[in-house]
């Protein structure tokens, strides 16, 4: 059997690393107070604290893997919402979190392969690269050549990943203040709660193989998308067809405008079309899971986290989106109350609600929309405004919208990282039932 001790995830080590985060933050805060006492501007000191906190935070998350690594990947998507003077110094660190983590030793990988494929596991391969091609939150990927000559990706789950995930989520939930310094107003606890619920499913490579096969069949021979074939699966080993391509994260950092727009359009189309075409929503939309292929198609990876939506998005989502773009704020408020975005008995200022919704719905009003870091920062500022008069403080996110909201919000963050201009309205009209102006329908409470 493979031992958990093969990884830097033993309880004492992991707890010490996580404990170092708030201690380090406290030290930086105390130092910052001293600097302010000696005349340093408060804004400058706050920026220094935030930058150093982020540097330490993401370094530790990357070393720990498991739930810490997964949360780090999710947070990195929202990098575009940070002020430019803060985001710049550690943008590269955030990007590395999306695709890289310290690898397992080769001997450990071999033991995992022997455990689930047998002692003669090498007979399945013509060759196997001990150096991982990628390392992520719960597993790492090795390039190999299958016995029939096909290039394959061998996904190996980290030993003890399940226990590590639960431990991470429980401990990270206590670090709300630290995450608040990095990204004020972001509901990290809600993110952790949802991720924790999905741990069991994501750790089961049998489920992931089934989900990937469903997506592959749904997008078979598609001119826009490519999903690698599942070759074999056994226990904590998943073997799929190898897929070359340019990572979306590289396009974000180096791509020209035409490439950014093309990749962004396909990315948006995939997220919106998934429920209708496959009955599933891809639940892990960070850039490390997408590749732009040489023929212009978008390749998609990692189907461990999916949300099953049989029949596609419900019509009431499209109807709500359409009503949200209307000028009749009374109808908008009524629709939000019916869906429990405004709870019973909560009074809300109509003008404030309209002022808040107008820029958010702008991508769905114009023929094309420019997604940018500046726009996302403005949206983040509206959401994170802590004044009691902020209308956001009176809104509620109903349980049935939590996952969809998280995925589409993360997807919007990636579009803003791409600084792209795409026809988001046209894609929504095609893939979200109820959004089209000529569709009849009435939004009713459930």
N, C-alpha and C positions, 0 to 999 in steps of 0.2 A: 504493500500500500504506500501511496505517496503521503508524506508527512507535511502538515501545515508549517512545520519548522523550517522547511526549505525556503520559505519566503520571509521578507521583512515585515511580517504581519502578526508576530506573536503578541499576545495581549499587552504585555508590559511595554514593549517597544512602540506599539501602535498608540497606546494611551499616552505615553510620554510625548510622542510627536504631536498628537492632537492637543495635549495640554500645553505644549509650548506656544501654541497660537495665541490664546488669550493672555498668557503671561507676557509674551512679546508685545502684544498690543498695549497692555497696561504700562509697560516700560516706555514705549514710544509716546504714549499719551502724557506720561509724567514728564518726559524730556521736552515734549511740545509745550507743556505749561511753563516749564522753565524758560524756554526760548521766548515765549510771549511776554513773560515777566521782564525779560531783558530787551524788549522792544521789537521783536520780530513780528511782522503782520500776521494776524490770526489766519487769514486765507492761505498765506504761504506755509505756515506751520501745518494747517489741516491738510494741504496738498501733499506735504512731505509724509505725514502720518499715513495718508491713504495709499500713496505709492509704495511705501515700505511694507505696509500691511499686506497689500496685494502680492508683493514679491515673495514674502514669507508664506502667505496663504497658499499660493499656487505651487510653490516649491514642495511644500509638505503634502499637499493633495496628490501631486504627481508621484511622490515616493510611496504613498500608501496604497495606491490602486483601489480596488474595491469600490465601496460607496463613495469614498472621498474623491476618487478619480472620476467617477461618474458625475458627481455633483460639480466638480471642477469643469468638466466638459460642458455641462449644461450652462453654467455661469458664463463660460467663455463666449457663448453665442451672443450674450447681451453686452459684450465689450463695446459694441458700436454705440451704446447709450451713454458711455462715460464721456466726460469732458475731454477734448483733445489733448490738453496739457497734462492730463492724468493718464489717459489711455496709451499715449505714445510710448513711454519708457518700458511698459511690460506687455505690449501687444504681441510681441514675438513669443513671450512666455505663454500667453493664453492660447496662441495658435498651436504651440507644441503640445499643449494639454490635449488638443483635439485628436492627435494622431500618435503620440509617443508616451511611453512610460518605461521605467527601468525593466529590462527583460528578465525572464526566468533563466537560471543556468541550464545549459544543454542537458546535463545529467538528469535534472528534474523533468524536463520535457520528455526525455526518453523513457523515464519511469511512468509518466502519465500515458504515453503511447502504448507501452507494454501492458499497462493495467487494462486498457479498454480495447486494444486491437490484438493483444497477445504478444508473447515473447518474440514471435517471428514477424513483428510489425514491419520490419524493413522489406519483407517480401512484397508488400503492397506497393512499394515505391521503387522507381528506377533510381531516384536520388532524393535526398531530403536535406534542406539547408538548415543547419542548426541555429544560424543567426536569424532572429525573427525579423520579418518584413515590417511588422506593425505590432504595437502593444497598446491595449486599451484598458477598459475598466475592469472586466472580469476574465479576460483571456488575451492571448497573443496569437499572431498569425505567422505561419512559416510557409515559405514557398517550397514546393516539391514537384516531382514529376511522377504521375501515377503510373501504374504498371503497364497501361496501354499507351503511354507516351504523352498523355495530356498534362499540361501544366495545371497544377492545382494549388489551392490555398488550404492549409491545414490549421484549423482554429483549435487551440488547446486552452481549456479552461484552467485558471489558476487553482491549485490545490487549496481547499479551505475557503474558496471565494464566498460561499453562502454565509458562513459564520462571520467572515470579515465584513460583508455588506451590512448585515444586521448590526454588528458592533459599530460600524462607521455611522450608520444612520442615527443610532441612538445617541452617539457622542456629538455628532455634528448638529443635532437638533438643539444642543445647549449653547451653540456658538452664534446665536442670532445677532448679538450685538456686533460681533466681528464682521459678519457679512453685511450688516447695516452700514458699517463704515465704508465698505467697498462699493456697495450699490444700494443706497438708501431707498427704502420703500419696496424693494423686491421681496416677495413673500417666499423666502427660502424654506421655511417650515412646511408650507404647503407642497413645495416641490419635493422635499424629502419624504413627506407622507405618501405622495403618489408613487415615488420611486420604490419605497419600501413595500408597497402593495404588490409591485410587479416583480419583486426579487425572484420568487419561486418560478414564475413563468420564464423569466429571462435566463435563469440558470439551467433550464431544461432545453438542451440542444435538440431534443426530439421535436419539441414545439417549434423551435426556430427553423428547423429543417422543413417542417410542414408549412410554416408561414412563407418561407422563401419560395417554396415550390408553388404555392398558390399565387404569389406575386409574379413569378416567372411565367406561369401559364397565362395569367391575365394580360401580361405585356409581351407575349410571344410574337416575334416578327414585327414589333412596333418600330416605326421609323425614328422615334424620339428617345426610347429608353431601352436599357439592357439590364437584365437581372441574371447573374451567374447561375448555372445549373448546380444543384446539390448532387454530389457524386456518391457520398457515403456519410453515415453518421452512426456513432457508437458511444454511448455514455457521454463523457465530457470531451469528445472529439467530434468536430464537424468538418467535413472535407467538401469543398466546392470548387467549381471551375475558377481558375485564376483570371483576373481581369486587370489589364494594364490601362492606364489613363492618367490624366492630370487631376490631382486632388482639388476639390473646390476651394480648400484653404489656400492653395497656391495661386489659384485664379484671383482670389481675394487680394492677395499680396502683390501679385505680379501681372495679372491679366490686363489686356487692353480693353477699351470700352466695349467694342463689338463682342469680344469673347465674354465679358461680364454679362452683357445683356442677354446673349444667347443662353449661357449657363443658367442665369437667373430665371428666364422664362420657362425652361424645362424643369427647373427645380420647383417653381411655383406650380406648374402644371402637374407634376408628379404628386405633390402633397394634396392638391385638390381633387385629382382624378382617382386616387387610390381607393377611397371608399366605394365609389360607383363601379369601378372596374374589378376590384378584387374583394370588396366587402370588408376591407381593412384600411386603417390609417397607420402609415409608418410613424412610429412613436419616438424615433430618435433622429431628428433631422439636423444634427450638427454636421458641419462641412466635411469632416473626416469620413463620412459614410457615402460620399458621392464623388464620382470620377467623370470627367469629360473625356470621352473616347476620341480617337483620331478621326472617326467618321462623323463626329458631331453629336452622337447620342450621349445621353447621360446615363452612366452606370450607377447602380444603387447597391449598397452593401448593408449588412447587419439588420436582420429582421427579428432580433431577439425581443424587441419591445414593439408590439403592435396593439392597436385598439380595434377590436372587432366591431364593425358597423354594417351588419347585413342589410343589403339594399341601398347602401350609400348614406350620405348625410340626410338627416330628416328634413322635410320641407320647411319646418318651422324655423330652422337655422337660416335658410335663404330668405324666408319671409321677414325674419327679424333683421337681417342685414339690409334688405330692401327698404323696410320701414325706417331703419336708422339713417338712410341717405335722404329721406324726405324732409321737406321744410316744415311740415306740420308737427311741431314739437309735442302737441297734445297727443297725437296718435303714437308718436315715438314713446312717450312716457307710458301710455296705456299698454303698449306692447311689452315694454320692459317690466311692468308690474305683472302682467300675465305670466311671464316666464320667470318671475321671482328675482329679477335683477334689482328690482326695488321692492323691498319687503313690505308687507301689509302694515299700515300705520305710519310709514316713514314719509315725511313731507319733504319735497324736493323743489328747488327753484328752477323753473322751466328755462329761464334765460341762461343760467349757469350750466344746465344740462346740455343745452344746444351748443353753447360755446365750447364745451368739453368734447362733444361728439363730432362736431364739424370737421376738425383736422384729422381725426381718427378714421372717418369714413371717406376721406378724400380719395384714397386709392381706388375706391369703387364707384366714383362719380365721373372721373375724367377718363378719356380714351386710353391714355398712357399716364403712368405716374412715376416720378423719380424718387426711388427709395434711397435715402441718404442717412449718414450718421447724424447730420444736423437735424433732420426731421425726427429721427428716433430719440435724440436727446431732448427735443421739445416735448415729445410724447411722454418720455420718462419724467420730465420735470412736472408735467401736469399730474401724472399719477402719484408722484412722490411728494407733492406739496402737502405738508403736514398741517397747514392752517385748518382750523375747524370749518371754515367756510368752503373748503374744497369739496365739490360735489361728489368726488370719487369716494370720500369717506362714508357716503350714504348709500353707495351701491353694493350689491352682493353678487357673488359668483355662484350660481346654482350648481349642485353636484354633477348634473348631467352635462355640464359644459366645461368641467375642470380640465379633462384630458385634451379636448379639442382646443380649448383656449391656450393651454400650455404649448401644444405642438404648433399651432398657427402663430402664436406670439414668437416662439423660437424661430420659426420659419421667416417671419417678418424681420427678426434680428439679423438673420443671414442675408436676406435681400438688401438690408441697409449696409451690411459689411461689403457687399458687392457693389454698392453705389450704382445701382442699375436703373434703367428706365424700361418698363414693361407694361403690357396691357392687362393689368390685374383684373380690371372690370370684366373684360371679355372672357378670361379664364373662369371667373366666378359665375358668369352667366351660363357657361357651358357645363360646369361640373357641380354647382351647388343648386339643387332643386329649390324652387320657390323664389329665387332671386330675380328671375326675368320679369320685366315690367308687364308683359302680356300674360303672365300666369295668374290664374284666379286662385284664390285661397284665403283662408282666414286663420290668423294665429290664435290658437286656443290653449288654455292652460291644461296641464296634464295632472 
